[in-house]
Amino acid sequence: MIRLSLILVLFVAGCAPSEMPGDAQLQTGQVQTFPRVALSPQQLQLIYASVQRRLTFPTSARFSGIVAGRQPNGSLYVCGAVDARTSAGTYTGNQPFYGTLDQRGFNPKMIGGTPEEMHEIAGACRQQLALS
């Protein structure tokens, strides 16, 4: 009977999914943290152009803090900030943005917004890209 129990325990343990050392995707609770990757100059240009298309004065855009992490599907999760001129001629200050970059280009999901939305973007970027 003990032998049967031992075999059953070993069988069930062998069926459980295991994390492989060096697994590219880390998990903390329900939030996934994507491993950081360096962006090429061409990738940065795609990001700049896509964000600029959503701005009132695209040529005034000043980008900062752009970081990316590789998602399980191979696309990149990208976060950054943009400071651009408004129709009143003043600069907005750094507005956070995030989106995904894949072979089709960069798709910005959200840029700036209300203080609550900006806080949400910054929080998501901190968690998913392990930013401090």
Residue pairs with C-beta under 8 A, 6 or more apart in sequence:
24 35
24 70
24 72
25 32
25 33
25 34
25 35
25 72
26 32
26 33
26 35
27 33
28 127
31 127
31 128
32 72
32 128
33 69
33 127
33 128
33 129
33 130
34 69
34 70
34 71
34 77
34 128
34 129
35 69
35 70
36 67
36 68
36 69
36 129
36 130
37 68
37 69
37 70
37 76
38 68
39 47
39 66
39 68
39 76
39 78
43 68
43 76
43 101
43 106
44 66
46 101
46 105
46 106
47 63
47 66
47 78
47 80
47 99
47 101
47 106
48 61
48 63
49 106
50 99
50 105
50 106
50 107
50 108
51 61
51 63
51 80
51 82
51 97
51 106
51 108
51 111
52 58
52 59
52 61
54 108
54 111
55 61
55 82
55 84
56 84
56 85
56 86
56 87
57 84
57 85
57 86
57 87
58 84
60 84
60 85
60 91
61 82
61 83
61 84
62 82
62 83
62 84
63 80
63 81
63 82
64 80
64 81
64 82
64 83
64 94
65 79
65 80
65 81
65 94
66 78
66 79
66 80
66 81
67 78
67 79
67 80
67 125
67 129
67 131
68 76
68 77
68 78
68 79
68 101
68 129
69 76
69 77
69 128
69 129
70 76
70 77
71 77
71 100
74 102
75 100
75 101
75 102
76 100
76 101
76 102
77 98
77 100
77 128
77 129
78 98
78 99
78 100
78 101
78 106
79 96
79 97
79 98
79 121
79 124
79 125
79 128
79 129
79 131
80 96
80 97
80 98
81 94
81 95
81 96
81 97
82 94
82 95
82 97
82 111
82 112
83 91
83 92
83 93
83 94
83 95
84 91
84 92
84 95
85 91
85 92
86 92
92 112
95 111
95 112
95 113
95 118
96 111
96 112
96 118
96 121
96 122
96 125
97 108
97 110
97 111
97 112
97 121
98 108
98 109
98 110
98 121
98 124
98 125
99 106
99 107
99 108
99 109
99 110
100 106
100 107
100 109
101 107
110 117
110 121
112 118
113 121
125 131
126 132
